[in-house]
Amino acid sequence: MSELTIWTLDWVPDGPRGFVRDVRLRWACEEAGLPYQVRTVPFDGRETNHLARQPFGQVPYLDDGAVKLFESGAALLHLARKSEALMPRDPAGEAETLQWTIAALNSMEMVTVPWWFLNVCGDPDNGLTGWMTQRLDHLETVLADREWLAAGRFTVADLLMADVLRVPKIRAFGDRPASEAYVARITARPAFHKAQADQLRLFEAADAERPGAA
Ligand SMILES: N[C@@H](CCC(=O)N[C@@H](CS)C(=O)NCC(=O)O)C(=O)O
């Protein structure tokens, strides 16, 4: 088996620490028991310094031997094909997992990220608020009577949906007890704690190397 390499930035400011999307890939590898290493590209110059690997200048991206992937969702599905811990092998369970993985990206994150961006730019009552409310309310209905999104068990779809929903401003956005309990339940998993702690450690260690560090 070729060694998996997860690429992330070498440093980020405090705000995004613990949320940089390499955590999704680390988390998936931890759940699946897949060995991996983490390598970094410089935060400074990120707009242009790794466009050959991530055409939008972002992270994460993943190397698996000859397989090179960007987009956290694509990388997660690649990892899920390696381990039943992330996705069941029966056709119905696999299809449900794919469906909810895409839903996390294309029905939730496609709304939450632009909403969050307008919010942090100082426009909390922006035109996306109604859309966001509607999406979160629909998901609350789904989560009110199920523990997991797909296949009656933990899958990579839960990992991704919980990661999308755990952004603090989104969690604080209204009273949705089922969604709140869902995010708490999924992020209580030891694999998430290890993944997040490892990311935080990487960025903390990099503080000392920053220009102007004390
Ligand atoms: N759709 C992409 C989004 C990637 C993304 O937003 N990456 C952030 C870190 S979590 C990033 O690289 N930000 C730096 C930048 O955009 O300059 C994915 O899921 O991989």
The ligand as a Gaussian input file, in Angstrom:
#p B3LYP/6-31G(d) Opt

LIG

0 1
 N      -13.915000      22.953000      -1.731000
 C      -12.598000      22.917000      -1.151000
 C      -12.451000      24.097000      -0.199000
 C      -11.056000      24.162000       0.327000
 C      -10.846000      25.335000       1.257000
 O      -11.721000      26.209000       1.460000
 N       -9.648000      25.378000       1.838000
 C       -9.254000      26.439000       2.728000
 C       -8.754000      25.859000       4.043000
 S      -10.027000      24.973000       4.858000
 C       -8.083000      27.183000       2.138000
 O       -7.194000      26.586000       1.568000
 N       -8.085000      28.498000       2.295000
 C       -7.012000      29.323000       1.860000
 C       -7.415000      30.217000       0.745000
 O       -8.526000      30.030000       0.190000
 O       -6.616000      31.098000       0.446000
 C      -12.388000      21.587000      -0.417000
 O      -13.346000      21.097000       0.197000
 O      -11.279000      21.040000      -0.457000

